C-alpha cells in the first residue's frame, strides 16, 4: 500500500495514481491482443452464439463487443504504440 492512500476508496486511489480499474485494464490487454492478431487491418470481429454459458468468458467473446465499438482511427492505427495511446484516450472516456 502507498503511504497516504490507505484510507481512500478504491476509485479515489486509482484516480490519485492515474490508473484504470481492473476491468478496463483487462479490456485494454484484450484489445491489444486483438490488435496483434488482426495486425491493424481494421477488420471487425464477428460474435458467435453459444449454448453453454462458460463460453461467454472466452477471449473472443470478451473482446468482440468492445473492439467493434472502437472508433475507426483507433482500429486503423499504424503501429502498436499509436494504438495503445488512442485506446487509452477512448478508455479514459468510458464510465
ChimeraX attribute file (.defattr): number of C-alpha atoms within 10 A of each C-alpha:
attribute: neighborCount
match mode: 1-to-1
recipient: residues
	/A:1	5
	/A:2	7
	/A:3	6
	/A:4	8
	/A:5	14
	/A:6	10
	/A:7	9
	/A:8	11
	/A:9	10
	/A:10	12
	/A:11	12
	/A:12	12
	/A:13	16
	/A:14	15
	/A:15	12
	/A:16	11
	/A:17	11
	/A:18	9
	/A:19	13
	/A:20	16
	/A:21	13
	/A:22	10
	/A:23	9
	/A:24	16
	/A:25	14
	/A:26	14
	/A:27	17
	/A:28	20
	/A:29	14
	/A:30	19
	/A:31	23
	/A:32	19
	/A:33	14
	/A:34	19
	/A:35	23
	/A:36	12
	/A:37	10
	/A:38	14
	/A:39	17
	/A:40	17
	/A:41	12
	/A:42	15
	/A:43	14
	/A:44	14
	/A:45	16
	/A:46	10
	/A:47	13
	/A:48	9
	/A:49	8
	/A:50	10
	/A:51	7
	/A:52	7
	/A:53	7
	/A:54	8
	/A:55	13
	/A:56	14
	/A:57	10
	/A:58	9
	/A:59	13
	/A:60	16
	/A:61	17
	/A:62	17
	/A:63	22
	/A:64	18
	/A:65	14
	/A:66	14
	/A:67	21
	/A:68	16
	/A:69	10
	/A:70	16
	/A:71	12
	/A:72	11
	/A:73	13
	/A:74	21
	/A:75	24
	/A:76	16
	/A:77	20
	/A:78	13
	/A:79	12
	/A:80	14
	/A:81	10
	/A:82	14
	/A:83	20
	/A:84	18
	/A:85	12
	/A:86	17
	/A:87	20
	/A:88	16
	/A:89	12
	/A:90	13
	/A:91	15
	/A:92	11
	/A:93	7
	/A:94	7
	/A:95	5
